[in-house]
Every structure is written in C-alpha cells, then in structure tokens.
Amino acid sequence: MKSASTPLYSLALFLATLTPAWAATDSSHSADESKHWRVEKSSDDSRFQTALLSGNTRYDGKTGEALLAISCHPDNPMRMSLTIPTQRLGFNADDYEGPGAPANGPLRLTTGARTPISYLVSGSGSVRSLQEDGWVFEFGTSIDKRELHYWLTKTAHGQRATLTLPSRKSDTPLIAEFVLPEDDSGLRKVIGPCMETSR
C-alpha cells in the first residue's frame, strides 16, 4: 500500500424560494454523529472545509462503519469521499489505489428513488480513523452540484444515500448507506462558499 493521503473534500440546504441555503443559520447538533453533518476545517487553509456523515457499509457478509465526506474550497470543484475499513470487510482496495490504478469504479450514488449517478474514483490509505481497528481506505471523486442541491431540500431529509462500488475479486459489490439528516446545518455551512462561486 502507498502512504496515506490528505483528506478529500465537502456539502449544504435551501431555506426558502428566494433565500440561498448557505445563507441560513446553523441549528443545534445532535450527539449522534449519524444524525448530523460534522464540520472539519483544514489547519493549512481556513477556506477548505469538510462535512462528515457517519453511516454503515457491508461487503460479502461483513459489516462496518462508513464515513461520507463532502469537501469545499472556493477555488476548486467540490469533492466527495468514502472511507471504509477495507481490512475488516475483506475488500481488496489495491486495484483502486492511486491515479493509475487498474480499477476506477464506477462508484454509483443513489439518493432515495432518484436516478443513480456514476462517478470514476481512485483512492489511497486514509488518515481518517474509524471505530473498527484495521486498515481503512478512502475513495474520492468530484460530485454533481445538482445532487447536492437536492440534498439541501426538505424532501431529501431522511432519505437514504447509497454508494455502491464493484469489486474486481468478486461479483458482490461493496455497499455503503447514509441517512440524510434533518439537521444539515453543517453541510450548508461547508458548501456555502462553493455554491456562491457557482452562481
């Protein structure tokens, strides 16, 4: 395996028809990390922020924790990353490691009953930590802003965002699931600057 890479990038909500989602004020957070987006700031660049959401993953009969990250820097495209405990799950991520990796997905994102969106991904060993011991791997890609806009609507609250990734070693895909929380203030805070630059 190659050395761990720096974390990848972050997301937000609409309040009213004429009010941008990123102009909304933050609401209080639940103690349960799966019920709100946590905000992480870069120590090197205060404009780079990441919204993190905890979920679950499964592969070939094994289960574990998953971490979804949406990152934003006003000067770069928004990014999505998925961190999973590959060692615990027995998922061989070597084929996805690095930009020249033989496998690149696709990583399929499905929100509720919406049409799935496919992304090409690559990854590396992650500097993030999960509750489970063992090697963790981070898959990263850009993300469609239209999907993020939908995540910011009240309709999306409580819907399941499912990420599916094929394995070259098995017909069984890796699946990660996250419930989009009603408290999306962390997401709104993070993607605000990126949404502003896209207007």
Secondary structure by P-SEA (a helix, b strand, c coil): cccccccccccccccccccccccccccccccccccbbbbbbbcccccbbbbbbbbccccccbbbbbbbbbbbbccccbbbbbbcccccccccccccccccccccccbbbbcccccbbbbbbcccccccccccccbbbbbbbbbbaaaaaaaaccccccbbbbbbbbbccccbbbbbbbbbcccaaaaaaaaaaaaaaac
